[in-house]
Amino acid sequence: MRILYNLAFIIFGAVYLPYLIITRRYRYGIVNRFGILSRRLKCLCSNQRVVWIHAVSLGEMKVASILAPLLRKTFPSHKFIFSSVTHTGNKVARTIATPDEGVFYLPFDLSFIVDRVVAVIKPEIFISLETELWPNLITSLYKFNARIILINGRVSDSSFFGYRKVRFIISRLLRRFSLLLMQSEQDAVRVLTLGGPKERVFVTGNLKFDLSLSGSRNKRRGIRERLSINDGDILLIAGSTHRDEEEQITDCFFQLKKEYKHLRLLIAPRHIERTQEIKQLLENRGYVTLRFSQLPAGGGMQDTDEYIFLLDTVGDLKTVYSAADIVFIGGSLVKKGGQNPIEAAALAKPIIFGRFTFNFQDVVRSFLENRAAIQVENKDELRSAIQFLIDNPEERKKMAINAKDTVVRNSGSSQRTIDLIKSLL
């Protein structure tokens, strides 16, 4: 089975290689990806009891930041190392790791590579955030007697559909986990349907609720000064937008701006490498744009009323959200499944999202049930929702309070997670 998987992985990699070269997606950490670890990392793992924490990218690694201090207290005699797939995840990991801990890129999931890496690291515990099922890696960890733990597990609609087609493989992998800690009852049911052992599956909630509360410092005044936005202005932030959403959002803005001169707009694309593409798109449509990175820290820009701001820096969206009066969550007007609304909610912001929210079904349901958000079907409804919130400041305030309250009431996942790990080990 591993031979067939290796062959499929190599063929897929060869087909995918031109895309990786063009996008330079794997220009960082290529040595690690082929299983070559630094001398320092090898020394850290030598004769140590190791906890290996893996998170794919930026969002998951941010969640690791809230767990890491709790895990260090739980396992004070262990050495911690962190791995990621993306460069942004690696950068966040380096801010989480202490000077005597290690950070590296996850190796390609080929048996002869991961077997060698696992043999060097010899982890006693392997913790994976969200649902990362790398067959060769999990097999190698299991073979070397590591305790494999899934934290903040989630099974999206598309993943569930795909996994069911290869359930005979997925069920074997899931049986090798010591704990499967899922975000919701639906996620738990799905992982059980796929073959997860019932006695090892638990619902602990979404760790991102805890993460947002832990770092929800309001920097509203400083950001608004940098944007040269007055107290009476209404700032709409479109966060984590995807291709084809920016046109719809700016069309709404253009129509509303005719009546509401004090309305301002900041767009934060999901992938900042699209910033220049969006800038060109908007300027071709007659809009004037300004990059966030070009703004002086103390503000002072003149005549910015007609500008559309573009957030072109990594890791600043949550801080920028603090300056918003209304937040639209991207990936939801187009069929991408939506993005995480918790960060904006933790800062007490009224939220709007589109109908495509299948990646965050339970989170979205919580906000809608608590009247903490508005869901729209299309561009016209988005414009109407924004107009409603501009015209009704008291309703805007109620939604903001409800949003923060929803986050608070759903927090506590990190402690439940730690308690279950302690009970196992």
C-alpha positions as a LaTeX table, in Angstrom:
\begin{tabular}{lrrr}
\hline
Residue & $x$ (\AA) & $y$ (\AA) & $z$ (\AA) \\
\hline
Met1 & 0.00 & 0.00 & 0.00 \\
Arg2 & 2.80 & 2.44 & 0.87 \\
Ile3 & 4.51 & 1.69 & $-2.45$ \\
Leu4 & 1.35 & 2.57 & $-4.39$ \\
Tyr5 & 0.84 & 5.73 & $-2.34$ \\
Asn6 & 4.48 & 6.76 & $-2.87$ \\
Leu7 & 4.08 & 6.26 & $-6.60$ \\
Ala8 & 0.87 & 8.32 & $-6.68$ \\
Phe9 & 2.53 & 11.07 & $-4.61$ \\
Ile10 & 5.51 & 11.23 & $-6.98$ \\
Ile11 & 3.30 & 11.36 & $-10.09$ \\
Phe12 & 1.12 & 14.07 & $-8.57$ \\
Gly13 & 4.22 & 16.00 & $-7.52$ \\
Ala14 & 5.66 & 15.83 & $-11.03$ \\
Val15 & 2.41 & 17.16 & $-12.53$ \\
Tyr16 & 2.13 & 19.84 & $-9.84$ \\
Leu17 & 5.79 & 20.88 & $-10.09$ \\
Pro18 & 5.34 & 23.55 & $-12.82$ \\
Tyr19 & 2.72 & 25.29 & $-10.64$ \\
Leu20 & 5.05 & 25.19 & $-7.64$ \\
Ile21 & 7.86 & 26.65 & $-9.71$ \\
Ile22 & 5.71 & 29.43 & $-11.18$ \\
Thr23 & 4.14 & 30.42 & $-7.85$ \\
Arg24 & 7.35 & 29.75 & $-5.90$ \\
Arg25 & 5.08 & 28.08 & $-3.33$ \\
Tyr26 & 7.88 & 25.85 & $-2.00$ \\
Arg27 & 10.79 & 28.26 & $-2.36$ \\
Tyr28 & 11.30 & 28.08 & 1.41 \\
Gly29 & 12.38 & 25.03 & 3.38 \\
Ile30 & 13.08 & 22.79 & 0.42 \\
Val31 & 15.92 & 21.06 & 2.30 \\
Asn32 & 13.57 & 20.16 & 5.18 \\
Arg33 & 10.93 & 18.97 & 2.72 \\
Phe34 & 13.35 & 16.33 & 1.47 \\
Gly35 & 13.95 & 15.14 & 5.02 \\
Ile36 & 17.25 & 16.91 & 5.68 \\
Leu37 & 17.18 & 18.38 & 9.17 \\
Ser38 & 19.57 & 20.92 & 10.62 \\
Arg39 & 22.32 & 19.80 & 12.97 \\
Arg40 & 20.75 & 21.96 & 15.67 \\
Leu41 & 17.37 & 20.23 & 15.35 \\
Lys42 & 19.03 & 16.82 & 15.48 \\
Cys43 & 20.86 & 17.82 & 18.66 \\
Leu44 & 17.64 & 19.13 & 20.24 \\
Cys45 & 15.94 & 15.78 & 19.68 \\
Ser46 & 18.89 & 13.66 & 20.74 \\
Asn47 & 18.24 & 11.87 & 24.04 \\
Gln48 & 15.16 & 14.02 & 24.69 \\
Arg49 & 11.48 & 13.27 & 25.23 \\
Val50 & 9.97 & 15.15 & 22.27 \\
Val51 & 6.54 & 16.66 & 21.65 \\
Trp52 & 6.14 & 17.42 & 17.94 \\
Ile53 & 3.41 & 19.97 & 17.12 \\
His54 & 2.33 & 20.25 & 13.47 \\
Ala55 & 0.13 & 22.98 & 11.98 \\
Val56 & $-0.27$ & 23.45 & 8.24 \\
Ser57 & $-0.30$ & 27.21 & 7.88 \\
Leu58 & $-0.80$ & 30.60 & 9.48 \\
Gly59 & $-4.26$ & 30.08 & 10.98 \\
Glu60 & $-3.53$ & 26.68 & 12.50 \\
Met61 & $-0.16$ & 27.81 & 13.85 \\
Lys62 & $-1.84$ & 30.76 & 15.56 \\
Val63 & $-4.00$ & 28.21 & 17.37 \\
Ala64 & $-0.82$ & 26.39 & 18.39 \\
Ser65 & 0.32 & 29.60 & 20.08 \\
Ile66 & $-2.41$ & 29.34 & 22.70 \\
Leu67 & $-1.79$ & 25.64 & 23.35 \\
Ala68 & 2.00 & 25.77 & 23.53 \\
Pro69 & 2.27 & 27.42 & 26.99 \\
Leu70 & $-0.31$ & 25.00 & 28.41 \\
Leu71 & 1.50 & 22.01 & 26.92 \\
Arg72 & 4.85 & 23.18 & 28.30 \\
Lys73 & 3.33 & 23.27 & 31.80 \\
Thr74 & 1.80 & 19.83 & 31.26 \\
Phe75 & 5.05 & 18.28 & 29.96 \\
Pro76 & 7.87 & 20.27 & 31.59 \\
Ser77 & 10.47 & 17.55 & 30.95 \\
His78 & 9.79 & 17.38 & 27.20 \\
Lys79 & 11.40 & 19.22 & 24.29 \\
Phe80 & 9.00 & 20.90 & 21.86 \\
Ile81 & 9.44 & 21.20 & 18.10 \\
Phe82 & 7.08 & 22.76 & 15.55 \\
Ser83 & 6.50 & 21.97 & 11.88 \\
Ser84 & 4.42 & 23.65 & 9.17 \\
Val85 & 3.80 & 23.36 & 5.46 \\
Thr86 & 3.64 & 27.04 & 4.53 \\
His87 & 6.17 & 29.83 & 4.97 \\
Thr88 & 3.68 & 32.00 & 6.89 \\
Gly89 & 3.07 & 29.11 & 9.28 \\
Asn90 & 6.82 & 28.72 & 9.73 \\
Lys91 & 7.19 & 32.43 & 10.54 \\
Val92 & 4.51 & 32.24 & 13.23 \\
Ala93 & 6.08 & 29.06 & 14.64 \\
Arg94 & 9.35 & 30.93 & 15.13 \\
Thr95 & 7.54 & 33.47 & 17.31 \\
Ile96 & 5.99 & 30.65 & 19.39 \\
Ala97 & 9.09 & 28.51 & 19.88 \\
Thr98 & 11.45 & 29.34 & 22.75 \\
Pro99 & 15.20 & 29.63 & 22.05 \\
Asp100 & 15.77 & 25.99 & 23.02 \\
Glu101 & 12.96 & 24.65 & 20.80 \\
Gly102 & 13.00 & 23.79 & 17.09 \\
Val103 & 11.06 & 24.82 & 13.97 \\
Phe104 & 11.16 & 23.16 & 10.55 \\
Tyr105 & 9.08 & 22.48 & 7.42 \\
Leu106 & 7.10 & 19.23 & 7.19 \\
Pro107 & 8.84 & 16.77 & 4.84 \\
Phe108 & 7.17 & 15.44 & 1.72 \\
Asp109 & 4.93 & 12.48 & 2.57 \\
Leu110 & 7.11 & 9.79 & 1.00 \\
Ser111 & 7.83 & 6.76 & 3.18 \\
Phe112 & 11.62 & 6.78 & 2.74 \\
Ile113 & 11.69 & 10.49 & 3.71 \\
Val114 & 9.31 & 10.54 & 6.67 \\
Asp115 & 10.69 & 7.26 & 8.10 \\
Arg116 & 14.12 & 8.87 & 8.30 \\
Val117 & 12.78 & 12.10 & 9.85 \\
Val118 & 10.68 & 10.28 & 12.47 \\
Ala119 & 13.66 & 8.07 & 13.34 \\
Val120 & 15.75 & 11.19 & 14.02 \\
Ile121 & 13.11 & 13.10 & 15.99 \\
Lys122 & 11.73 & 10.06 & 17.88 \\
Pro123 & 8.65 & 11.94 & 19.15 \\
Glu124 & 6.88 & 10.60 & 22.19 \\
Ile125 & 3.82 & 12.69 & 21.29 \\
Phe126 & 2.75 & 14.03 & 17.88 \\
Ile127 & 0.04 & 16.70 & 17.88 \\
Ser128 & $-1.66$ & 17.72 & 14.63 \\
Leu129 & $-3.94$ & 20.74 & 14.47 \\
Glu130 & $-7.15$ & 20.44 & 12.45 \\
Thr131 & $-7.39$ & 17.42 & 10.15 \\
Glu132 & $-4.05$ & 16.62 & 8.55 \\
Leu133 & $-4.02$ & 13.00 & 7.40 \\
Trp134 & $-0.63$ & 12.25 & 5.83 \\
Pro135 & $-0.68$ & 8.44 & 5.39 \\
Asn136 & 3.07 & 7.80 & 5.38 \\
Leu137 & 3.76 & 10.21 & 8.23 \\
Ile138 & 1.03 & 8.69 & 10.42 \\
Thr139 & 2.25 & 5.18 & 9.59 \\
Ser140 & 5.84 & 6.10 & 10.49 \\
Leu141 & 4.81 & 7.74 & 13.77 \\
Tyr142 & 2.70 & 4.72 & 14.70 \\
Lys143 & 5.56 & 2.35 & 13.83 \\
Phe144 & 7.87 & 4.32 & 16.14 \\
Asn145 & 5.29 & 4.13 & 18.99 \\
Ala146 & 4.45 & 7.86 & 19.08 \\
Arg147 & 1.15 & 8.90 & 20.64 \\
Ile148 & $-0.72$ & 10.61 & 17.76 \\
Ile149 & $-3.26$ & 13.26 & 18.78 \\
Leu150 & $-5.58$ & 15.30 & 16.55 \\
Ile151 & $-6.56$ & 18.66 & 18.05 \\
Asn152 & $-9.27$ & 21.07 & 16.87 \\
Gly153 & $-10.29$ & 18.45 & 14.31 \\
Arg154 & $-12.64$ & 19.39 & 11.53 \\
Val155 & $-14.11$ & 17.46 & 8.60 \\
Ser156 & $-15.53$ & 19.82 & 5.97 \\
Asp157 & $-18.23$ & 18.84 & 3.48 \\
Ser158 & $-15.72$ & 18.42 & 0.66 \\
Ser159 & $-13.24$ & 16.47 & 2.82 \\
Phe160 & $-15.98$ & 14.16 & 4.10 \\
Phe161 & $-17.14$ & 13.47 & 0.54 \\
Gly162 & $-13.57$ & 12.68 & $-0.55$ \\
Tyr163 & $-12.63$ & 10.63 & 2.52 \\
Arg164 & $-15.71$ & 8.43 & 2.19 \\
Lys165 & $-14.48$ & 7.28 & $-1.21$ \\
Val166 & $-11.32$ & 5.90 & 0.40 \\
Arg167 & $-12.78$ & 4.97 & 3.77 \\
Phe168 & $-10.81$ & 1.70 & 3.86 \\
Ile169 & $-7.61$ & 3.78 & 3.98 \\
Ile170 & $-8.89$ & 6.60 & 6.21 \\
Ser171 & $-10.30$ & 4.23 & 8.84 \\
Arg172 & $-6.91$ & 2.52 & 9.17 \\
Leu173 & $-5.22$ & 5.89 & 9.70 \\
Leu174 & $-7.80$ & 7.08 & 12.24 \\
Arg175 & $-7.35$ & 3.91 & 14.32 \\
Arg176 & $-3.72$ & 4.90 & 14.82 \\
Phe177 & $-4.68$ & 8.09 & 16.68 \\
Ser178 & $-4.66$ & 8.02 & 20.46 \\
Leu179 & $-7.12$ & 10.93 & 20.63 \\
Leu180 & $-9.37$ & 12.61 & 18.08 \\
Leu181 & $-10.51$ & 15.94 & 19.56 \\
Met182 & $-13.12$ & 17.50 & 17.27 \\
Gln183 & $-14.55$ & 21.01 & 16.99 \\
Ser184 & $-18.23$ & 20.06 & 16.86 \\
Glu185 & $-20.73$ & 17.22 & 17.17 \\
Gln186 & $-21.01$ & 17.13 & 13.38 \\
Asp187 & $-17.24$ & 16.75 & 13.04 \\
Ala188 & $-17.30$ & 13.97 & 15.65 \\
Val189 & $-20.08$ & 12.11 & 13.83 \\
Arg190 & $-18.20$ & 12.39 & 10.56 \\
Val191 & $-14.92$ & 11.11 & 11.96 \\
Leu192 & $-16.80$ & 8.19 & 13.56 \\
Thr193 & $-18.48$ & 7.45 & 10.24 \\
Leu194 & $-15.04$ & 7.36 & 8.63 \\
Gly195 & $-13.88$ & 4.76 & 11.13 \\
Gly196 & $-12.53$ & 6.69 & 14.12 \\
Pro197 & $-12.58$ & 4.60 & 17.35 \\
Lys198 & $-15.56$ & 5.73 & 19.44 \\
Glu199 & $-13.66$ & 5.63 & 22.75 \\
Arg200 & $-11.05$ & 8.06 & 21.40 \\
Val201 & $-13.33$ & 10.67 & 19.82 \\
Phe202 & $-14.30$ & 13.74 & 21.89 \\
Val203 & $-15.88$ & 17.12 & 21.18 \\
Thr204 & $-13.78$ & 19.93 & 22.69 \\
Gly205 & $-15.01$ & 22.95 & 20.72 \\
Asn206 & $-13.18$ & 25.35 & 18.43 \\
Leu207 & $-9.82$ & 26.53 & 19.79 \\
Lys208 & $-10.06$ & 29.67 & 17.65 \\
Phe209 & $-12.61$ & 31.07 & 20.11 \\
Asp210 & $-9.92$ & 30.93 & 22.82 \\
Leu211 & $-7.27$ & 32.30 & 20.50 \\
Ser212 & $-9.32$ & 35.35 & 19.60 \\
Leu213 & $-10.05$ & 36.19 & 23.22 \\
Ser214 & $-6.43$ & 35.77 & 24.26 \\
Gly215 & $-5.19$ & 38.45 & 21.90 \\
Ser216 & $-8.15$ & 40.78 & 21.42 \\
Arg217 & $-6.47$ & 44.10 & 22.12 \\
Asn218 & $-8.36$ & 47.01 & 20.62 \\
Lys219 & $-6.12$ & 49.34 & 18.62 \\
Arg220 & $-8.96$ & 51.23 & 16.98 \\
Arg221 & $-7.65$ & 54.75 & 17.44 \\
Gly222 & $-4.13$ & 54.03 & 16.22 \\
Ile223 & $-5.27$ & 52.26 & 13.06 \\
Arg224 & $-7.87$ & 54.91 & 12.22 \\
Glu225 & $-5.25$ & 57.62 & 12.65 \\
Arg226 & $-2.94$ & 55.74 & 10.29 \\
Leu227 & $-5.77$ & 55.56 & 7.76 \\
Ser228 & $-6.60$ & 59.26 & 8.37 \\
Ile229 & $-10.19$ & 58.28 & 9.18 \\
Asn230 & $-12.29$ & 60.59 & 11.37 \\
Asp231 & $-14.39$ & 59.49 & 14.34 \\
Gly232 & $-17.58$ & 60.11 & 12.40 \\
Asp233 & $-16.54$ & 58.03 & 9.40 \\
Ile234 & $-17.89$ & 54.50 & 8.90 \\
Leu235 & $-15.10$ & 52.03 & 8.03 \\
Leu236 & $-16.18$ & 48.89 & 6.20 \\
Ile237 & $-13.51$ & 46.17 & 6.20 \\
Ala238 & $-13.80$ & 43.28 & 3.75 \\
Gly239 & $-11.56$ & 40.64 & 5.31 \\
Ser240 & $-9.99$ & 37.58 & 3.65 \\
Thr241 & $-11.55$ & 38.23 & 0.26 \\
His242 & $-11.13$ & 35.92 & $-2.72$ \\
Arg243 & $-11.05$ & 36.51 & $-6.47$ \\
Asp244 & $-14.40$ & 37.78 & $-7.86$ \\
Glu245 & $-15.44$ & 39.20 & $-4.49$ \\
Glu246 & $-13.53$ & 42.48 & $-4.70$ \\
Glu247 & $-15.59$ & 43.62 & $-7.71$ \\
Gln248 & $-18.86$ & 42.90 & $-5.90$ \\
Ile249 & $-17.75$ & 44.65 & $-2.74$ \\
Thr250 & $-16.48$ & 47.75 & $-4.53$ \\
Asp251 & $-19.70$ & 47.95 & $-6.59$ \\
Cys252 & $-21.64$ & 48.06 & $-3.30$ \\
Phe253 & $-19.25$ & 50.65 & $-1.93$ \\
Phe254 & $-19.50$ & 52.84 & $-5.04$ \\
Gln255 & $-23.31$ & 52.87 & $-4.90$ \\
Leu256 & $-23.44$ & 53.54 & $-1.15$ \\
Lys257 & $-20.74$ & 56.22 & $-1.32$ \\
Lys258 & $-23.08$ & 58.42 & $-3.37$ \\
Glu259 & $-25.39$ & 58.70 & $-0.35$ \\
Tyr260 & $-22.95$ & 58.13 & 2.51 \\
Lys261 & $-19.93$ & 60.37 & 1.93 \\
His262 & $-18.44$ & 59.30 & 5.26 \\
Leu263 & $-18.26$ & 55.60 & 4.24 \\
Arg264 & $-14.72$ & 54.23 & 3.82 \\
Leu265 & $-13.49$ & 50.83 & 2.59 \\
Leu266 & $-10.49$ & 48.62 & 3.34 \\
Ile267 & $-10.01$ & 45.33 & 1.49 \\
Ala268 & $-7.82$ & 42.61 & 3.00 \\
Pro269 & $-7.32$ & 39.80 & 0.45 \\
Arg270 & $-7.00$ & 36.25 & 1.73 \\
His271 & $-3.72$ & 35.92 & $-0.18$ \\
Ile272 & $-1.62$ & 39.09 & $-0.07$ \\
Glu273 & 0.23 & 38.08 & $-3.23$ \\
Arg274 & $-2.99$ & 39.14 & $-5.00$ \\
Thr275 & $-2.59$ & 42.74 & $-3.79$ \\
Gln276 & $-1.15$ & 44.05 & $-7.05$ \\
Glu277 & $-3.79$ & 42.15 & $-9.05$ \\
Ile278 & $-6.57$ & 43.75 & $-6.97$ \\
Lys279 & $-4.96$ & 47.18 & $-7.17$ \\
Gln280 & $-4.83$ & 46.96 & $-10.96$ \\
Leu281 & $-8.39$ & 45.62 & $-11.13$ \\
Leu282 & $-9.78$ & 48.48 & $-9.04$ \\
Glu283 & $-7.80$ & 51.18 & $-10.79$ \\
Asn284 & $-8.99$ & 49.87 & $-14.16$ \\
Arg285 & $-12.51$ & 50.39 & $-12.81$ \\
Gly286 & $-11.72$ & 53.98 & $-11.84$ \\
Tyr287 & $-11.04$ & 53.57 & $-8.13$ \\
Val288 & $-8.07$ & 55.11 & $-6.33$ \\
Thr289 & $-6.20$ & 52.66 & $-4.08$ \\
Leu290 & $-3.62$ & 52.93 & $-1.34$ \\
Arg291 & $-1.57$ & 50.11 & 0.20 \\
Phe292 & $-1.58$ & 49.85 & 4.00 \\
Ser293 & 2.21 & 49.37 & 4.03 \\
Gln294 & 2.62 & 52.81 & 2.41 \\
Leu295 & 0.77 & 54.65 & 5.16 \\
Pro296 & 2.86 & 56.54 & 7.73 \\
Ala297 & 2.36 & 55.15 & 11.26 \\
Gly298 & 1.12 & 58.48 & 12.62 \\
Gly299 & $-1.32$ & 59.15 & 9.81 \\
Gly300 & $-1.48$ & 62.59 & 8.29 \\
Met301 & $-2.39$ & 61.54 & 4.72 \\
Gln302 & $-4.43$ & 64.25 & 3.02 \\
Asp303 & $-7.57$ & 63.83 & 0.93 \\
Thr304 & $-8.00$ & 60.08 & 1.45 \\
Asp305 & $-11.82$ & 60.18 & 1.27 \\
Glu306 & $-11.92$ & 58.56 & $-2.15$ \\
Tyr307 & $-9.25$ & 55.92 & $-1.49$ \\
Ile308 & $-9.91$ & 52.22 & $-1.17$ \\
Phe309 & $-7.29$ & 50.85 & 1.22 \\
Leu310 & $-5.58$ & 47.51 & 0.54 \\
Leu311 & $-4.09$ & 45.52 & 3.41 \\
Asp312 & $-0.84$ & 44.13 & 1.98 \\
Thr313 & 0.92 & 42.94 & 5.14 \\
Val314 & 0.87 & 39.51 & 6.79 \\
Gly315 & $-0.56$ & 38.99 & 10.27 \\
Asp316 & $-2.16$ & 42.43 & 10.68 \\
Leu317 & $-5.79$ & 41.69 & 9.82 \\
Lys318 & $-6.89$ & 41.18 & 13.41 \\
Thr319 & $-5.28$ & 44.45 & 14.47 \\
Val320 & $-6.87$ & 46.27 & 11.54 \\
Tyr321 & $-10.28$ & 44.77 & 12.36 \\
Ser322 & $-10.23$ & 46.81 & 15.58 \\
Ala323 & $-10.67$ & 49.99 & 13.49 \\
Ala324 & $-13.78$ & 48.68 & 11.68 \\
Asp325 & $-17.40$ & 49.71 & 12.14 \\
Ile326 & $-18.72$ & 46.94 & 9.90 \\
Val327 & $-16.93$ & 43.75 & 8.81 \\
Phe328 & $-17.64$ & 41.58 & 5.79 \\
Ile329 & $-16.07$ & 38.10 & 5.95 \\
Gly330 & $-14.73$ & 36.99 & 2.57 \\
Gly331 & $-14.78$ & 33.66 & 0.80 \\
Ser332 & $-18.54$ & 33.63 & 1.28 \\
Leu333 & $-19.90$ & 35.51 & $-1.74$ \\
Val334 & $-18.04$ & 33.03 & $-3.93$ \\
Lys335 & $-17.97$ & 29.27 & $-3.47$ \\
Lys336 & $-14.91$ & 29.07 & $-1.23$ \\
Gly337 & $-16.64$ & 28.07 & 2.00 \\
Gly338 & $-16.05$ & 31.28 & 3.93 \\
Gln339 & $-13.32$ & 32.42 & 6.27 \\
Asn340 & $-13.12$ & 32.59 & 10.05 \\
Pro341 & $-15.38$ & 35.32 & 11.55 \\
Ile342 & $-14.22$ & 34.78 & 15.14 \\
Glu343 & $-11.38$ & 37.32 & 15.14 \\
Ala344 & $-13.68$ & 40.18 & 14.15 \\
Ala345 & $-16.37$ & 39.00 & 16.58 \\
Ala346 & $-13.91$ & 38.91 & 19.49 \\
Leu347 & $-13.32$ & 42.61 & 18.88 \\
Ala348 & $-17.09$ & 43.26 & 19.06 \\
Lys349 & $-17.73$ & 44.00 & 15.39 \\
Pro350 & $-21.04$ & 43.55 & 13.54 \\
Ile351 & $-20.46$ & 40.90 & 10.88 \\
Ile352 & $-21.84$ & 40.19 & 7.43 \\
Phe353 & $-21.08$ & 37.09 & 5.39 \\
Gly354 & $-22.40$ & 35.50 & 2.21 \\
Arg355 & $-24.19$ & 32.21 & 1.73 \\
Phe356 & $-21.10$ & 30.05 & 1.08 \\
Thr357 & $-19.97$ & 29.31 & 4.64 \\
Phe358 & $-19.67$ & 25.52 & 4.58 \\
Asn359 & $-16.16$ & 25.58 & 6.08 \\
Phe360 & $-17.49$ & 27.19 & 9.26 \\
Gln361 & $-21.03$ & 25.84 & 9.54 \\
Asp362 & $-21.17$ & 25.52 & 13.32 \\
Val363 & $-19.47$ & 28.85 & 13.94 \\
Val364 & $-21.79$ & 30.64 & 11.52 \\
Arg365 & $-24.81$ & 28.95 & 13.08 \\
Ser366 & $-23.78$ & 30.22 & 16.53 \\
Phe367 & $-23.50$ & 33.80 & 15.31 \\
Leu368 & $-26.81$ & 33.71 & 13.44 \\
Glu369 & $-28.67$ & 32.14 & 16.37 \\
Asn370 & $-27.34$ & 34.86 & 18.68 \\
Arg371 & $-28.20$ & 37.68 & 16.24 \\
Ala372 & $-24.53$ & 38.52 & 15.99 \\
Ala373 & $-24.28$ & 38.49 & 12.19 \\
Ile374 & $-26.20$ & 38.97 & 8.95 \\
Gln375 & $-26.06$ & 36.42 & 6.14 \\
Val376 & $-26.69$ & 37.60 & 2.58 \\
Glu377 & $-27.36$ & 35.77 & $-0.66$ \\
Asn378 & $-25.75$ & 38.11 & $-3.17$ \\
Lys379 & $-24.28$ & 41.53 & $-3.91$ \\
Asp380 & $-27.62$ & 43.34 & $-3.73$ \\
Glu381 & $-28.38$ & 41.91 & $-0.29$ \\
Leu382 & $-24.86$ & 42.81 & 0.82 \\
Arg383 & $-25.45$ & 46.43 & $-0.15$ \\
Ser384 & $-28.77$ & 46.44 & 1.71 \\
Ala385 & $-27.18$ & 44.92 & 4.83 \\
Ile386 & $-24.42$ & 47.52 & 4.89 \\
Gln387 & $-26.98$ & 50.29 & 4.41 \\
Phe388 & $-29.13$ & 48.89 & 7.22 \\
Leu389 & $-26.18$ & 48.92 & 9.63 \\
Ile390 & $-25.16$ & 52.45 & 8.63 \\
Asp391 & $-28.71$ & 53.74 & 9.13 \\
Asn392 & $-29.19$ & 51.93 & 12.46 \\
Pro393 & $-26.25$ & 52.57 & 14.80 \\
Glu394 & $-28.07$ & 51.06 & 17.78 \\
Glu395 & $-28.64$ & 47.81 & 15.90 \\
Arg396 & $-24.99$ & 47.89 & 14.88 \\
Lys397 & $-24.03$ & 48.20 & 18.53 \\
Lys398 & $-26.33$ & 45.32 & 19.59 \\
Met399 & $-24.85$ & 43.02 & 16.94 \\
Ala400 & $-21.34$ & 43.91 & 18.07 \\
Ile401 & $-22.14$ & 43.07 & 21.70 \\
Asn402 & $-23.78$ & 39.80 & 20.65 \\
Ala403 & $-20.75$ & 38.89 & 18.56 \\
Lys404 & $-18.34$ & 39.32 & 21.47 \\
Asp405 & $-20.73$ & 37.45 & 23.77 \\
Thr406 & $-20.89$ & 34.52 & 21.33 \\
Val407 & $-17.11$ & 34.21 & 21.38 \\
Val408 & $-16.97$ & 34.35 & 25.19 \\
Arg409 & $-19.67$ & 31.69 & 25.60 \\
Asn410 & $-17.92$ & 29.32 & 23.20 \\
Ser411 & $-14.47$ & 29.64 & 24.77 \\
Gly412 & $-12.77$ & 27.06 & 27.00 \\
Ser413 & $-11.69$ & 24.55 & 24.35 \\
Ser414 & $-7.98$ & 24.85 & 25.20 \\
Gln415 & $-8.45$ & 23.71 & 28.79 \\
Arg416 & $-10.73$ & 20.83 & 27.74 \\
Thr417 & $-8.07$ & 19.78 & 25.24 \\
Ile418 & $-5.29$ & 19.82 & 27.82 \\
Asp419 & $-7.40$ & 17.89 & 30.34 \\
Leu420 & $-8.06$ & 15.10 & 27.82 \\
Ile421 & $-4.40$ & 14.87 & 26.87 \\
Lys422 & $-3.45$ & 14.66 & 30.55 \\
Ser423 & $-6.03$ & 11.93 & 31.17 \\
Leu424 & $-4.53$ & 9.91 & 28.31 \\
Leu425 & $-0.90$ & 10.32 & 29.27 \\
\hline
\end{tabular}
